[in-house]
Amino acid sequence: MDFGYPVLTLLIFFPLVAACGLFFIRAPQVVRTYTMAASLIELLLAIPTLGFQFNADFQFVERIPWVAKWGLEYYLAVDGISILMVWLSLVVLPLCVMCSWTYIGKRVKEFHFCLLFMTAACVGVFCAMDFVLFYVFWEAMLIPMYLLIAVWGGDDRKYASIKFFLYTLAGSTLLLAAIVAFRISGGTFAIPELMTQTFGFRFQFWAFLAMALAFAIKVPMFPFHTWLPAAHVQAPAAGSVILAAVLLKMGTYGFLRFCLPLTPAASEYFAPMMIAISIASILYGGAIALGQSDIKKLIAYSSVAHMGFVTLGIFLFNMRGVQGALFQMLNHGIITGALFMMIGCVYERSHSREISHNMGMGKYMPGFMAFWGLYALASFGFPGTNGFVGEMLVFVGAFKHAIWLGMAIVPGALLGAAYMFRVSLKMAWGVPGTAKGWKDLNAREYMYLIVPAVFVLYIGLNPAIFFKVIDPSVQKLLKDFDSRRQIVQVETVQPLETAARNLDSVLAARQ
Amino acid sequence: MNFNPVLIVPELYFLALVLVLLVQALGPRDWHPHVERWIPYGAGLGFMVTMTAYHAHGSMFWDVYKLDMMSQFFKIVIAFGFFVAVVNATRQPTLEEGKRSDYFMLLGFSALGLMMLSSAVELITVYLALELASYSLYAVIPLRSRDKGAAEAAIKYILFGAVATALALYGLSYIMAVQHTTYISELVSKPWHFADAPMAVVGLSLFLAGMFYKLALFPFHFWCPDVYQGASNETAAYVATLPKMGAVVVLVRLAAFLKPGLEITSILAVLGAASMTFGNLSALAQTDLKRILGFSSVAHAGYIMVGLVSGSAEGLAAAAFYAMSYLIMNLLVFWVVSRIAVDGRNLRLADLNGLHKRAPALAFALAAGAFALVGLPPTIGFIGKFFLITSAWDHGYNWLVITLVVNSALAIYYYLSIVRHAYTEDATQEAGPEPDKGPFSIAGAGLLAGAVLVVGMIPAPLFNFAVKAGESLLQ
């Protein structure tokens, strides 16, 4: 597809240019309006991507040399796996601007600069087809997120922001070593080209571990999840929204884009472990969420559980599982993003995130509770909402894989219903405290809450169009995976044994 | 003796500059114009002159002095660094009025020595150039009036330097005795296995001590944090950056015979790994900004080793490129430090509190510098580290690459705390004097920060230059 101009480049660099424009604006209100306009223009710029062809090809390809000597390229493209994530990132931006309209009072300009910078990096991550370019965007995104938490966050923001930064960066440094190793073995950094190659098992073993650590921290999977509740609770509403909607998806996207195609044999080898960790995430996240008294923390832990479903779906290696995982990535972005925006609404009124301080809103804020109810239902997968479609697909995939596996995650779904009901009941019909004086949602709040609601119902009732986008790519992914996981001989990697063998060969060579 | 003055115009220019400064230093104190007025232009012109000589090619003085891509690359970097360091030092609050000309003269002498070091391809010449570069710095360190720490720093610098020099000279005698030559080009073809020439390997190890000292590589790094702390901010900016270039260029030249697998190469690799780990771990515990930067430079010296031991043209290019990146990042950070400490005191981390409010532009530049030192994209620090890793992977030093990667993760904490103090902490009452927010200060910070970001995103032109330089060495 050629639209006469580089669509993806524009999507990445327009926010950056717009962000630089902020330097010339003083008044906070103008900053907000300007950023809003920029985010809408960004959406308009994305219109050509609606011409996405329903096949598994990489589309909207842009490819120019970057550092020729080292084989680095500026290589962008999207396929069915990434295009939805790109759209998600773009839709989230205007919502973030709107939900921060009155929430953010200090250093407004810098805040919006970070939002725009963040969007550019997120879109870049999902479009990059050069491994190093991917890493550049992947890491660049840490800086604005760190600042979002550290500057505009809650009381404990310093601790949370440093924890977030250290965890994610420490995880991804090993990814860099893996990237270099792929280039040395595969001769290129271009991901589509690497996907056509087969690497030895020993190589796959270590490469998988290095990559999986980075991705598992980002997802986050139990037990690497501890940065997430801290970051979510301390981040401002918009920060939590981006974190939940887009950032966490980068980890699972990494599994789909790199681990399965590049290290199929190792993925299969480690699948039992990954499945076990996923189940642990689902059950642990759900159980801890049930015990929270802080609404935001509750939603944060529920994210751990929901993302557990996604990683589980990926490592089932069957059509339904991977479909469900991709779908759940999109859904979780929409639903949890919306829930965090709602918590922002509550916080602006009560200045507290404790459930006990925010009870009995049903009578005073019916509009708010209607939206909350919808998102709560979607969150635990009520039929008719988008959450149902994704979760059910993962369930089908799990049962297809093994009955016991399906049975193992059923309590996870029940836990989801339990904690969402518990918090929703209290918020709607608990004994009202300060809620008596609150006004219901205003026009601006309606505006940004209605957008996800439309998606929740539309996807829930008519998911077909989204399947059309993702199916060809998922089929191709699994077909390649199946044909290539068997090629290499699985061998047990034992460092001592390897060392002994190397020593033998050295001694033999000397004689 | 073959002598062609056209080839060494940069060196001659710097010699002339130093002589003019010498005349001004010897002349009456009230001579006009003051040295600060004209020296930035002089240094800027020096950078231009060096740029024009980028393709100089040939050798002279009985082949002890060689002009090739590598030497010209480093000369340009040194001239650039000298320019920035001199501009940075024009407003130096802790320097006595009467010593200003002497100060710049000594810096100029040191830069000249470093330029000669980049062209020296014979060990005795290397030694002489190294001493020229060092002696002037010995005198510069204590030029910080009203500070007892300065004298202590100077004594440490001299004593350590003297020991390193003595070791180097001792090693040199071993090399001469065993290999019967001091020309690097001839040494390349000599055996460097410990089994074949044990004395030579010991000698070379000792000779390298001189370079390690300049580079602040473990175990010759002990002077580094103390000297940075004791010297004035502006002097530290110079000491922390330019002499390292001189050391790297010599190491790059010697690396031509440091093939992977040799004992001497392994020694370098081990020292590199120890240096990164030791530097980063020590930096974690510091609160004085210059001490942090001192230990961070110990770590960075270790990173550069990764490129040197890979034994390929790309590796040498990566080391050269990273050295240049380090110079730019460090100059950026020191520029901001000098502008914040307008009264010339040593900054502690707490002094950075609330910087984003007091001087937003400087805070941004400082953050850019710190993130570059961490190695985060899209800065020059990331791309430099990436080149290092790529060059060393699969050349037998994968463990070194992993050490580097783990160390980068370790280093995040203390660099991040610089950003944290500047951006998230609120200013305390005793935050000290207002930072310099004049156009001169902002422009310098902006240009250097721009370089850190732009070269990080578009590294190809400079890196290709470095690769050509690396290839010219291995031919």
Chai-1 contact restraints between the chains, C-beta under 6 A:
chainA,res_idxA,chainB,res_idxB,connection_type,confidence,min_distance_angstrom,max_distance_angstrom,comment,restraint_id
A,V67,B,P459,contact,1.0,0.0,6.0,A-B,restraint_1
A,V67,B,A460,contact,1.0,0.0,6.0,A-B,restraint_2
A,K69,B,V467,contact,1.0,0.0,6.0,A-B,restraint_3
A,V136,B,P377,contact,1.0,0.0,6.0,A-B,restraint_4
A,V136,B,P378,contact,1.0,0.0,6.0,A-B,restraint_5
A,E139,B,L376,contact,1.0,0.0,6.0,A-B,restraint_6
A,E139,B,P377,contact,1.0,0.0,6.0,A-B,restraint_7
A,A140,B,P377,contact,1.0,0.0,6.0,A-B,restraint_8
A,A140,B,P378,contact,1.0,0.0,6.0,A-B,restraint_9
A,A150,B,T424,contact,1.0,0.0,6.0,A-B,restraint_10
A,V151,B,T424,contact,1.0,0.0,6.0,A-B,restraint_11
A,K158,B,T424,contact,1.0,0.0,6.0,A-B,restraint_12
A,F165,B,L416,contact,1.0,0.0,6.0,A-B,restraint_13
A,L166,B,I412,contact,1.0,0.0,6.0,A-B,restraint_14
A,L169,B,I412,contact,1.0,0.0,6.0,A-B,restraint_15
A,A170,B,A409,contact,1.0,0.0,6.0,A-B,restraint_16
A,T173,B,V405,contact,1.0,0.0,6.0,A-B,restraint_17
A,T173,B,S408,contact,1.0,0.0,6.0,A-B,restraint_18
A,T173,B,A409,contact,1.0,0.0,6.0,A-B,restraint_19
A,A177,B,V405,contact,1.0,0.0,6.0,A-B,restraint_20
A,V180,B,I389,contact,1.0,0.0,6.0,A-B,restraint_21
A,V180,B,T390,contact,1.0,0.0,6.0,A-B,restraint_22
A,V180,B,W393,contact,1.0,0.0,6.0,A-B,restraint_23
A,I184,B,W393,contact,1.0,0.0,6.0,A-B,restraint_24
A,I184,B,D394,contact,1.0,0.0,6.0,A-B,restraint_25
